[in-house]
Amino acid sequence: MAVTVFRKPTIWIFLLMIGFTSTASADFGTWLHNKKMAFYRNAAWPDPFNEADAIQVVTPFEIMKNNGWRTHNTIGHELFRAGDGALLAAGQNRVRWIATQSPLNRREIHVLEGVNSAETDARVAAVREAVAGLAIDGIEPQILVTAAIPPTTPGSMATKINRDRFENIPVPKLPTTTASGQQGVAE
């Protein structure tokens, strides 16, 4: 039977390796964990980032939609009688449409400020009265006061633009040659 004899340097080397191994194994475990995380992160790409990217793309359009609905649902100066703030017939029709036909999440009526607070209060009261006279399914629309004047165009200008466009449309005519270069139908 052979007896193994350990020399002192061998024992010291063995003890040092045990000491380094415990420290190194903790570092190796962290390193291995980081490598696995990097692998799975790379394998999953771009899925974790798609939602954030989509939100960043959609956000400006949502802001534009909200601004458009706010502009559309604004009851402007031309829909109130000057002086006392009473709603004209066109204003009552606009209030009726907003309160009954617009999407439920867009039923906000924005009343444009008058020249003074008394006129503004009269305008809000006229809109409240018009809403109260309607048969509304669901909740009543919120009535808000705004200072933002919606961009509008006078009807006479819009009519002139359309008439000019129709007058300048060229007369339709068939081509004189076909696609192959032969003499066409129209001559």
C-alpha positions, -999 to +999 in steps of 0.1 A: +000+000+000+014+033-010+012+062+013+009+097-002+031+122+015+021+158+012+049+183+012+043+217+029+044+237-004+017+214-018-006+220+012-001+257+009-010+257-027-041+236-021-052+260+007-047+291-015-067+275-043-096+268-019-095+304-008-093+318-043-120+294-056-146+307-031-140+343-042-136+334-078-168+313-079-188+342-066-174+365-093-178+337-119-215+333-109-221+370-113-202+370-146-222+340-158-255+356-148-246+388-167-237+368-198-270+349-196-290+381-192-272+397-221-279+366-242-316+366-234-319+403-238-303+401-273-325+371-282-357+390-272-348+422-290-367+443-302-398+430-284-392+447-251-388+481-268-416+479-294-443+492-270-422+522-259-414+530-295-451+527-305-461+550-277-435+576-289-448+574-324-485+576-315-483+604-289-480+634-313-510+621-332-530+617-300-522+653-292-533+664-327-565+645-324-573+661-290-565+696-304-587+689-334-617+678-313-612+708-290-612+731-320-642+713-336-662+715-303-656+752-297-686+774-299-672+806-314-682+842-316-703+837-348-726+813-331-737+837-303-758+869-306-736+900-301-741+917-268-763+894-248-745+860-255-776+841-266-771+811-289-782+815-325-799+787-343-766+775-358-751+775-323-780+754-310-775+729-338-737+727-330-744+721-293-770+695-302-745+676-324-718+677-298-741+666-270-757+637-290-736+627-320-700+631-311-681+601-296-688+597-258-652+605-249-653+637-270-684+653-256-669+685-243-683+718-253-658+747-254-673+781-252-652+810-265-648+839-241-668+870-246-655+905-245-661+907-207-670+883-179-707+891-181-709+881-217-689+849-211-712+840-182-742+846-205-727+824-232-721+796-208-757+799-194-771+798-229-751+766-237-762+750-204-798+759-212-795+744-247-780+712-233-807+709-207-833+709-234-819+679-251-826+642-245-791+629-240-781+593-236-754+589-210-737+617-192-741+654-199-713+670-219-688+691-199-689+728-207-656+746-206-645+782-213-616+787-237-597+817-250-583+798-281-601+811-312-606+783-337-594+790-372-623+796-395-628+808-431-657+830-441-682+812-463-678+837-491-641+830-493-646+792-493-672+796-521-649+817-542-620+792-538-643+763-549-657+782-579-622+792-591-611+756-588-640+743-609-636+770-635-599+761-640-603+724-644-591+715-679-615+699-704-611+661-704-599+646-737-586+613-749-549+608-758-540+611-795-517+580-794-519+547-776-493+533-752-477+514-780-473+546-801-500+539-827-525+565-837-552+567-810-590+572-810-591+609-806-578+631-834 
